[in-house]
Amino acid sequence: MKNRIVTSSKEIMGGTPVFAGTRVPIQTLIDYLKAGDSINEFLEGFPTVSREKVVEFLEEAERQMEKKAA
């Protein structure tokens, strides 16, 4: 069974979507990337998030975009 990438719970960050197993909001990654920061810079600031989770999240976002474009 595939591990979850993103979770959301009222008990964790008031329901804000976070990387599974962390308290790091997905929006934080998006903000870093929009600001021109690299994935490495994000990972340095948030060591509880694995590179694999970031890549999985971005790949899933890409799949969702492809579905909408079809």
Backbone bond lengths (Angstrom), bond angles and torsions (degrees), N, CA, C in turn:
res aa  C-N    CA-C-N  psi(-1)  N-CA   C-N-CA  omega(-1)  CA-C   N-CA-C  phi
1 M - - - 1.455 - - 1.523 109.44 -
2 K 1.302 116.27 133.80 1.454 121.70 -178.35 1.530 110.56 -71.12
3 N 1.323 115.91 134.20 1.465 120.51 176.81 1.512 109.93 -68.00
4 R 1.314 115.36 148.46 1.451 120.48 176.53 1.513 109.18 -71.60
5 I 1.306 115.33 144.74 1.458 121.65 178.37 1.523 109.33 -94.58
6 V 1.313 115.75 -42.75 1.455 122.64 -175.26 1.525 109.02 -124.33
7 T 1.320 115.65 139.27 1.456 120.54 173.94 1.519 109.36 -130.42
8 S 1.317 114.51 161.24 1.452 120.98 178.35 1.521 108.17 -146.43
9 S 1.333 115.53 127.21 1.455 121.21 -179.02 1.521 108.44 -149.35
10 K 1.322 116.29 140.09 1.468 119.57 178.04 1.523 111.55 -57.66
11 E 1.331 116.82 -29.56 1.459 121.50 -177.85 1.525 113.18 -75.80
12 I 1.314 117.56 -17.71 1.462 121.68 -179.02 1.524 108.77 -116.98
13 M 1.305 115.63 112.74 1.465 122.64 177.65 1.526 112.09 55.27
14 G 1.320 117.02 32.70 1.458 121.70 176.00 1.522 114.93 61.92
15 G 1.331 116.84 24.41 1.460 120.36 178.24 1.515 114.53 95.50
16 T 1.323 117.26 1.16 1.461 121.26 176.60 1.528 109.36 -63.49
17 P 1.325 118.85 133.68 1.467 120.06 176.74 1.532 110.58 -61.37
18 V 1.331 115.71 127.00 1.465 121.79 -178.92 1.521 109.48 -128.10
19 F 1.342 115.61 162.91 1.455 119.57 171.66 1.523 107.55 -64.56
20 A 1.311 116.53 131.86 1.470 121.61 -177.45 1.522 111.07 -52.92
21 G 1.335 115.32 134.54 1.451 121.34 178.22 1.518 114.28 81.04
22 T 1.346 116.76 6.16 1.468 120.67 179.96 1.524 108.96 -133.98
23 R 1.319 115.14 -179.44 1.458 122.14 171.95 1.527 109.61 -114.73
24 V 1.329 116.84 22.63 1.464 122.42 -176.65 1.529 109.18 -93.85
25 P 1.331 116.95 114.06 1.461 119.93 179.93 1.532 112.51 -64.36
26 I 1.310 115.43 142.23 1.464 121.63 174.64 1.529 109.49 -57.57
27 Q 1.325 116.23 -37.94 1.460 120.99 -179.14 1.526 111.68 -57.57
28 T 1.319 117.62 -29.68 1.460 120.60 179.42 1.524 110.42 -63.71
29 L 1.324 117.60 -43.14 1.466 120.77 175.84 1.521 109.84 -60.66
30 I 1.305 116.55 -47.20 1.467 120.47 -179.09 1.532 110.26 -59.72
31 D 1.325 117.07 -42.53 1.463 120.84 178.77 1.524 111.32 -62.23
32 Y 1.324 116.95 -42.29 1.466 120.51 177.60 1.520 110.41 -59.36
33 L 1.327 116.42 -49.27 1.460 120.29 -176.98 1.529 111.50 -64.99
34 K 1.333 117.22 -40.07 1.464 120.93 178.27 1.524 111.24 -63.45
35 A 1.318 116.90 -31.68 1.465 121.49 -179.76 1.531 112.23 -79.85
36 G 1.325 116.39 -4.45 1.458 120.31 179.28 1.517 114.10 92.10
37 D 1.319 116.48 6.95 1.463 120.20 177.74 1.527 109.46 -77.73
38 S 1.312 115.99 156.00 1.459 120.67 -179.61 1.529 111.13 -88.70
39 I 1.314 114.71 166.45 1.463 119.94 174.24 1.524 109.13 -60.75
40 N 1.327 117.48 -39.20 1.466 120.54 178.87 1.525 111.28 -59.77
41 E 1.319 117.11 -41.27 1.460 120.12 178.77 1.533 110.50 -64.21
42 F 1.320 116.45 -41.07 1.459 120.30 176.35 1.526 110.21 -60.12
43 L 1.324 116.74 -48.40 1.458 121.20 -177.47 1.528 111.81 -63.54
44 E 1.328 117.20 -34.45 1.467 120.15 177.00 1.531 110.43 -63.90
45 G 1.316 116.59 -37.60 1.459 120.88 -179.29 1.522 113.76 -79.20
46 F 1.334 116.60 -21.98 1.463 121.26 -175.75 1.528 109.80 -135.35
47 P 1.337 116.56 72.73 1.463 120.61 -174.50 1.532 115.03 -66.28
48 T 1.329 117.77 -10.18 1.472 118.80 177.15 1.520 111.99 -78.09
49 V 1.331 117.08 -11.01 1.468 121.59 177.59 1.523 107.72 -98.51
50 S 1.320 116.51 130.33 1.465 120.28 179.49 1.533 110.29 -86.98
51 R 1.317 114.43 154.00 1.470 120.26 175.48 1.532 109.52 -57.66
52 E 1.317 116.43 -38.36 1.461 120.68 -179.17 1.527 111.41 -60.09
53 K 1.346 116.67 -41.50 1.470 119.96 178.99 1.525 110.95 -64.48
54 V 1.333 117.14 -40.78 1.468 120.95 179.09 1.521 109.67 -62.85
55 V 1.318 117.04 -47.00 1.464 121.19 -179.45 1.525 110.26 -63.63
56 E 1.331 117.38 -43.49 1.471 120.57 177.83 1.527 110.83 -59.35
57 F 1.337 115.98 -43.49 1.463 119.92 179.66 1.526 110.64 -61.94
58 L 1.316 117.68 -46.96 1.468 121.00 -178.81 1.528 111.48 -65.66
59 E 1.325 117.09 -38.07 1.465 120.08 177.38 1.524 111.14 -65.14
60 E 1.329 116.93 -40.63 1.465 120.47 177.97 1.531 110.52 -65.63
61 A 1.318 117.02 -40.54 1.467 120.69 177.30 1.526 109.86 -61.26
62 E 1.317 117.08 -40.90 1.460 121.48 178.28 1.530 110.83 -63.39
63 R 1.338 116.95 -43.80 1.471 120.21 178.01 1.529 111.16 -60.28
64 Q 1.325 116.17 -42.60 1.463 119.95 179.91 1.526 111.43 -63.65
65 M 1.321 116.57 -38.77 1.467 120.29 178.10 1.527 110.85 -65.40
66 E 1.323 116.50 -40.69 1.465 121.23 179.23 1.526 110.41 -63.28
67 K 1.343 117.41 -39.43 1.460 121.23 177.81 1.518 110.95 -61.63
68 K 1.324 116.34 -43.05 1.468 120.40 -177.85 1.522 111.19 -69.19
69 A 1.342 116.70 -30.33 1.451 120.27 -178.34 1.528 111.66 -77.27
70 A 1.328 116.04 -22.26 1.485 120.45 -176.94 1.505 112.45 -78.09
